[in-house]
Amino acid sequence: MDRFAKLLLQSGQTSISNYLLKNYTKIGMNSDELIMYLQIKRNIDMGNYLPDIEIIINATGFSKNKAYEILHELIQKKIMRIKTLKNKNGHSFDVYDFELMYDKLSQLSDVSDDINHKDKVAENTNKENNMTATERKNVFKQIESEFGRPLSPMELEEISAWIDKDKYDTKLISLALREAVLNQVYSLKYIDRILINWNKSNIRTPADVENMRNKRESHNKSRNNKSNNNDDFKIPIIKLDK
């Protein structure tokens, strides 16, 4: 028993707000996502700000695919994000950040005395989440399918930034993925460059991409026709007898 007590003390403690335990479902979290949060917070409290997926798997019993899926959902629901910080030496490091989760909880607190207002906020939040939820999931699934592996948390964060920060159309991301696959380049950086180039060329919708491709095909046909016409009008070589 003494050994067990010593082990408990050495392991430390992780505190969690009772307000979160009471209201986590109201901000869109499910039980698996709460467990994921607790395991990440446990590691953060121990100084491990971006725990490896294997550590989480061993602690939760989730499969690797399940763990990645939960991380994806937390990012998609704007409950968690990956943030880059700098230490005293100026070196950058990444951390799991749950500031967005506390923002959602604070909104519940602000309207706790107004039931109708609370229902309206919850309804608007659900509408916002449901509006792009299916489209977002499809994008993640398409990229995972083409890459042939689960996406890492950093990759999930990057793709989410395309949608939330850069405001790229999810269909446009799918088309950029198709361009990358056709060129046999399975890299988010390559897809990002395609999206940036399209944006600079004012290509913002699938229709714009289709117009660009049509112009490219028309240009290529025109060049091929010119080349063929030049072949048809070869200058004959006349031998002059001396």
Secondary structure as GFF3:
##gff-version 3
##sequence-region A 1 242
A	DSSP	alpha_helix	2	11	.	.	.	ID=ss1
A	DSSP	alpha_helix	18	23	.	.	.	ID=ss2
A	DSSP	three_ten_helix	24	27	.	.	.	ID=ss3
A	DSSP	alpha_helix	31	45	.	.	.	ID=ss4
A	DSSP	alpha_helix	53	60	.	.	.	ID=ss5
A	DSSP	alpha_helix	64	76	.	.	.	ID=ss6
A	DSSP	beta_strand	81	86	.	.	.	ID=ss7
A	DSSP	beta_strand	92	97	.	.	.	ID=ss8
A	DSSP	alpha_helix	99	110	.	.	.	ID=ss9
A	DSSP	alpha_helix	115	147	.	.	.	ID=ss10
A	DSSP	alpha_helix	153	164	.	.	.	ID=ss11
A	DSSP	alpha_helix	170	182	.	.	.	ID=ss12
A	DSSP	alpha_helix	188	200	.	.	.	ID=ss13
A	DSSP	alpha_helix	206	232	.	.	.	ID=ss14
###
